[in-house]
């Protein structure tokens, strides 16, 4: 018995030491907070990954997620400022930013946090949409609506140790029974707007064409007037040159001779090359040497 006792005691002591040492170490992962409690009260929050120490048997540990989490709100009915019913489907991206506040205000429960997020975001969603007309809600669902909801939420979650990163609307649509009527009305309104723009564009185009035609007419008129002036000046210059060239009797006779030849040439057309003139015509007189 003494031999058994001598062997068992060291083994028990070693096991006891191992258990005690094992209870002293705390391993914190990259994606979590480690909460150290003593007699139920939080004494320390470990937010850095690695190995830490705690008092065995007296202190206990638990963990909270450090990563971003997604909460999907239930699809809900909302009413716009012009009393139109719509269906909203949204989600929230959030994370725990202050574990101590999170534990104190929400008992460290993710379910409690999601319940609080659901209530606050849903109320904010209803408040924002109730201040907007249906067309504004539809046209603003790509970003404007989310920004307004975030502004309305403000710093509500700071006291819970929560940070809301984004509130996005996956779908905001009309109830099935209202879609057809609303779409037809919107198509009609857009058609009227398009027709109005087309009429305004046609009126502006007509005005531009009238202005262009008027400008062209003025330019052509000025060009024709200028051409007439130039032609008259050219004709006068031509006559001045002729009068200077044929200012003697011999030069005048030569000029008359050349004109008679041109007249005779122009009269000989076709296959008939016979020139018939009267004896007293200028051509006959020139050819007769008179």
C-alpha positions as CSV (number, residue, x, y, z in Angstrom):
1,X,0.0,0.0,0.0
2,X,2.8,2.3,0.8
3,X,4.3,1.8,-2.6
4,X,1.0,2.4,-4.3
5,X,0.4,5.5,-2.3
6,X,4.0,6.7,-3.0
7,X,3.3,6.4,-6.8
8,X,-0.3,7.8,-6.8
9,X,0.4,10.9,-4.8
10,X,3.0,12.4,-7.3
11,X,0.7,11.5,-10.2
12,X,-2.2,13.2,-8.6
13,X,-0.1,16.2,-7.8
14,X,1.1,16.4,-11.5
15,X,-2.4,16.1,-12.8
16,X,-3.5,18.8,-10.3
17,X,-0.7,21.1,-11.4
18,X,-1.6,20.5,-15.1
19,X,-5.2,21.3,-14.5
20,X,-4.3,24.4,-12.6
21,X,-1.8,25.5,-15.3
22,X,-4.4,24.8,-18.0
23,X,-6.9,26.9,-16.3
24,X,-4.4,29.8,-16.1
25,X,-4.1,30.2,-19.9
26,X,-6.5,32.0,-22.2
27,X,-6.2,31.8,-26.0
28,X,-7.8,34.7,-27.9
29,X,-8.5,34.3,-31.6
30,X,-8.0,36.9,-34.3
31,X,-11.8,37.3,-34.9
32,X,-13.0,37.4,-31.3
33,X,-13.0,39.3,-28.0
34,X,-12.3,37.3,-24.8
35,X,-14.3,38.4,-21.8
36,X,-12.7,37.6,-18.4
37,X,-15.2,37.4,-15.5
38,X,-14.7,37.1,-11.8
39,X,-17.7,36.0,-9.7
40,X,-19.9,37.1,-12.7
41,X,-18.5,40.6,-13.1
42,X,-16.4,41.5,-16.1
43,X,-12.9,42.3,-15.0
44,X,-11.1,42.4,-18.3
45,X,-11.6,42.4,-22.1
46,X,-8.9,40.9,-24.2
47,X,-9.1,42.3,-27.8
48,X,-5.6,41.3,-29.0
49,X,-5.1,37.8,-30.4
50,X,-2.7,35.5,-28.5
51,X,-2.1,33.8,-25.2
52,X,-3.1,35.5,-21.9
53,X,-3.3,34.5,-18.2
54,X,-6.2,34.3,-15.8
55,X,-6.8,33.1,-12.3
56,X,-7.9,29.5,-12.3
57,X,-11.2,28.5,-10.7
58,X,-11.9,32.1,-9.7
59,X,-12.1,33.7,-13.1
60,X,-14.0,32.4,-16.2
61,X,-13.9,33.4,-19.8
62,X,-16.3,33.8,-22.7
63,X,-16.0,35.1,-26.2
64,X,-17.8,37.6,-28.5
65,X,-17.4,37.9,-32.3
66,X,-15.1,40.7,-33.4
67,X,-16.1,40.4,-37.1
68,X,-18.7,42.2,-39.1
69,X,-22.1,40.6,-38.9
70,X,-25.2,40.8,-41.1
71,X,-28.7,41.0,-39.8
72,X,-31.5,40.6,-42.4
73,X,-34.7,42.5,-41.5
74,X,-38.0,40.9,-42.1
75,X,-39.9,42.2,-45.2
76,X,-42.2,44.9,-44.0
77,X,-44.9,47.2,-45.4
78,X,-44.2,51.0,-45.3
79,X,-46.3,54.0,-46.3
80,X,-45.0,57.0,-48.3
81,X,-45.9,60.6,-47.7
82,X,-48.4,60.5,-50.5
83,X,-50.1,57.5,-48.8
84,X,-48.8,54.9,-51.2
85,X,-48.0,51.4,-49.8
86,X,-44.6,49.8,-50.5
87,X,-42.7,46.7,-49.5
88,X,-39.2,47.1,-48.1
89,X,-36.6,44.4,-47.7
90,X,-33.4,45.6,-45.9
91,X,-30.3,44.3,-44.1
92,X,-27.8,45.8,-41.7
93,X,-24.0,45.3,-41.4
94,X,-22.8,45.8,-37.8
95,X,-20.1,44.8,-35.4
96,X,-19.4,45.0,-31.7
97,X,-17.2,48.0,-31.1
98,X,-17.3,48.1,-27.2
99,X,-17.6,44.7,-25.7
100,X,-18.0,46.0,-22.1
101,X,-21.0,48.3,-23.1
102,X,-22.4,45.4,-25.2
103,X,-22.4,43.2,-22.1
104,X,-23.7,45.8,-19.7
105,X,-26.6,46.9,-22.0
106,X,-27.5,43.8,-23.9
107,X,-26.2,41.0,-21.6
108,X,-23.6,40.1,-24.2
109,X,-26.4,38.5,-26.3
110,X,-26.2,38.6,-30.1
111,X,-30.0,37.8,-30.2
112,X,-30.7,40.9,-27.9
113,X,-28.5,43.0,-30.2
114,X,-30.4,41.9,-33.3
115,X,-33.7,42.5,-31.6
116,X,-32.6,46.1,-30.8
117,X,-31.2,46.6,-34.4
118,X,-34.5,45.3,-35.9
119,X,-36.6,47.8,-33.8
120,X,-34.4,50.9,-34.4
121,X,-33.7,50.3,-38.1
122,X,-37.3,49.4,-38.9
123,X,-38.6,52.6,-37.1
124,X,-36.0,54.7,-38.9
125,X,-37.0,53.1,-42.3
126,X,-40.7,53.9,-41.7
127,X,-39.9,57.4,-40.6
128,X,-37.7,58.2,-43.6
129,X,-40.1,56.6,-46.2
130,X,-43.1,58.3,-44.6
131,X,-41.4,61.7,-45.3
132,X,-40.8,60.9,-49.0
133,X,-43.1,60.6,-52.0
134,X,-43.3,57.3,-53.8
135,X,-41.4,58.5,-56.8
136,X,-38.6,59.9,-54.5
137,X,-38.4,56.5,-52.8
138,X,-38.1,54.6,-56.0
139,X,-35.5,57.0,-57.6
140,X,-33.5,57.2,-54.3
141,X,-33.2,53.5,-53.6
142,X,-29.7,53.3,-55.1
143,X,-28.0,55.3,-52.3
144,X,-30.0,58.3,-51.2
145,X,-32.5,56.2,-49.2
146,X,-29.7,54.4,-47.3
147,X,-28.0,57.6,-46.5
148,X,-31.2,59.1,-45.1
149,X,-31.8,56.1,-42.9
150,X,-28.3,56.1,-41.6
151,X,-28.7,59.8,-40.7
152,X,-31.9,59.1,-39.0
153,X,-30.4,56.3,-36.9
154,X,-27.5,58.6,-35.9
155,X,-25.6,57.5,-32.8
156,X,-28.5,55.5,-31.3
157,X,-26.3,52.3,-31.1
158,X,-23.4,53.9,-29.3
159,X,-24.8,53.2,-25.9
160,X,-25.1,49.5,-26.8
161,X,-21.4,49.2,-27.8
162,X,-22.5,48.6,-31.4
163,X,-21.3,50.2,-34.6
164,X,-23.7,50.0,-37.6
165,X,-21.6,50.0,-40.8
166,X,-24.3,50.1,-43.4
167,X,-28.0,49.9,-43.8
168,X,-28.9,48.7,-47.3
169,X,-32.3,48.1,-49.0
170,X,-32.2,44.9,-51.1
171,X,-35.6,45.6,-52.5
172,X,-38.2,48.3,-52.2
173,X,-41.2,47.6,-54.4
174,X,-44.9,48.0,-54.8
175,X,-47.4,45.5,-53.4
176,X,-48.3,43.1,-56.2
177,X,-51.9,44.4,-56.4
178,X,-50.7,48.0,-57.0
179,X,-47.8,47.4,-59.5
180,X,-49.8,47.4,-62.8
181,X,-51.7,50.6,-62.0
182,X,-48.7,52.5,-60.8
183,X,-46.5,51.4,-63.7
184,X,-49.2,52.4,-66.2
185,X,-49.5,55.8,-64.5
186,X,-45.7,56.3,-64.4
187,X,-45.4,55.3,-68.1
188,X,-48.2,57.8,-69.0
189,X,-46.5,60.6,-67.0
190,X,-43.1,59.9,-68.6
191,X,-44.8,59.8,-72.1
192,X,-46.3,63.3,-71.4
193,X,-42.9,64.6,-70.3
194,X,-41.2,63.2,-73.4
195,X,-43.9,64.7,-75.7
196,X,-43.4,68.1,-74.0
197,X,-39.7,67.9,-74.4
198,X,-40.1,66.9,-78.1
199,X,-42.4,69.8,-78.7
200,X,-40.0,72.3,-77.1
201,X,-37.2,70.8,-79.1
202,X,-39.1,71.1,-82.3
203,X,-40.0,74.7,-81.6
204,X,-36.4,75.6,-80.8
205,X,-35.3,73.7,-84.0
206,X,-37.8,75.7,-86.1
207,X,-36.5,78.9,-84.6
208,X,-32.9,78.0,-85.4
209,X,-33.8,77.0,-89.0
210,X,-35.7,80.3,-89.5
211,X,-32.7,82.3,-88.2
212,X,-30.4,80.2,-90.4
213,X,-32.6,80.8,-93.5
214,X,-32.8,84.5,-92.8
215,X,-29.0,84.7,-92.4
216,X,-28.5,82.8,-95.7
217,X,-30.9,85.1,-97.5
218,X,-29.2,88.2,-96.2
219,X,-25.8,86.8,-97.1
220,X,-27.0,85.9,-100.7
221,X,-28.6,89.3,-101.2
222,X,-25.4,91.0,-100.1
223,X,-23.3,88.7,-102.3
224,X,-25.6,89.4,-105.3
225,X,-25.5,93.1,-104.8
226,X,-21.7,93.0,-104.5
227,X,-21.5,90.8,-107.7
228,X,-23.7,93.4,-109.6
229,X,-21.4,96.2,-108.5
230,X,-18.3,94.2,-109.5
231,X,-19.9,93.3,-112.9
232,X,-20.8,96.9,-113.5
233,X,-17.3,98.1,-112.6
234,X,-15.9,95.4,-114.9
235,X,-18.2,96.4,-117.8
236,X,-17.2,100.1,-117.3
237,X,-13.6,99.1,-117.3
238,X,-14.0,97.0,-120.4
239,X,-15.7,99.9,-122.3
240,X,-13.0,102.3,-121.1
241,X,-10.3,99.9,-122.4
242,X,-12.2,99.6,-125.7
243,X,-12.6,103.3,-126.2
244,X,-8.9,103.7,-125.5
245,X,-7.9,101.0,-127.9
246,X,-10.1,102.2,-130.9
247,X,-9.9,106.0,-130.6
248,X,-8.6,106.5,-134.2
249,X,-10.6,106.0,-137.5
250,X,-8.4,103.2,-138.6
251,X,-8.7,101.3,-135.3
252,X,-12.4,101.9,-135.3
253,X,-12.7,100.4,-138.8
254,X,-10.6,97.4,-137.8
255,X,-12.9,96.9,-134.8
256,X,-16.0,97.1,-137.0
257,X,-14.3,94.6,-139.4
258,X,-13.7,92.1,-136.6
259,X,-17.2,92.4,-135.3
260,X,-18.5,91.7,-138.8
261,X,-16.4,88.6,-139.0
262,X,-17.7,87.4,-135.7
263,X,-21.3,88.0,-136.7
264,X,-20.7,86.1,-140.0
265,X,-19.1,83.2,-138.1
266,X,-21.9,83.0,-135.6
267,X,-24.5,82.9,-138.5
268,X,-22.8,79.9,-140.2
269,X,-24.3,77.0,-138.2
270,X,-25.0,73.4,-139.2
271,X,-24.1,72.0,-142.6
272,X,-25.2,75.1,-144.5
273,X,-22.1,77.3,-145.0
274,X,-23.7,79.8,-147.3
275,X,-23.9,83.4,-146.0
276,X,-26.7,85.5,-147.5
277,X,-26.7,89.2,-146.7
278,X,-28.2,92.2,-148.2
279,X,-26.1,94.7,-150.2
280,X,-26.6,97.5,-147.6
281,X,-25.8,95.4,-144.6
282,X,-22.6,96.3,-142.6
283,X,-21.1,92.9,-143.3
284,X,-21.5,93.3,-147.1
285,X,-20.1,96.8,-147.0
286,X,-17.0,95.6,-145.1
287,X,-16.5,92.7,-147.5
288,X,-16.9,95.0,-150.5
289,X,-14.3,97.4,-149.0
290,X,-16.7,100.3,-148.6
